[in-house]
Amino acid sequence: MEKLKAMGADETINYKDVDFSRWAIENTASRNGAPTDGGVDVVINSLVGETWVPSLRCLKRGGSLLVCGATAGP
């Protein structure tokens, strides 16, 4: 996570510690009091499995889900 921040990521979240889809919606739902669609622009998901649905849930309209590896799940 620290490497991603060093490379310019605005936020990094450990899915084992935080309900990341809830966090993403709550922390992007409004900017300066103006309502927005909420959600994030990009999710990088290397696991898939149990993180697939929450990853989709936290994307804003037009957001991108990058899947690399798919190391968990069927």
SULHUNOR-V159786 format. One record per residue. N is the residue number from 1. RES is the residue in one small letter. D_FIRST is the distance of its C-alpha to the first C-alpha in whole Angstrom. Layout:
n = {N,N}
res = {RES,RES}
d_first = {D_FIRST,D_FIRST}
This chain:
n = {1,2,3,4,5,6,7,8,9,10,11,12,13,14,15,16,17,18,19,20,21,22,23,24,25,26,27,28,29,30,31,32,33,34,35,36,37,38,39,40,41,42,43,44,45,46,47,48,49,50,51,52,53,54,55,56,57,58,59,60,61,62,63,64,65,66,67,68,69,70,71,72,73,74}
res = {m,e,k,l,k,a,m,g,a,d,e,t,i,n,y,k,d,v,d,f,s,r,w,a,i,e,n,t,a,s,r,n,g,a,p,t,d,g,g,v,d,v,v,i,n,s,l,v,g,e,t,w,v,p,s,l,r,c,l,k,r,g,g,s,l,l,v,c,g,a,t,a,g,p}
d_first = {0,4,5,5,6,9,10,11,9,11,9,6,8,8,11,13,13,14,16,14,17,19,16,16,20,21,19,20,23,25,25,27,29,30,29,27,26,23,20,17,18,15,14,12,13,13,15,18,20,20,17,19,21,19,17,20,21,19,19,22,25,25,21,19,18,16,17,16,17,19,18,19,23,26}
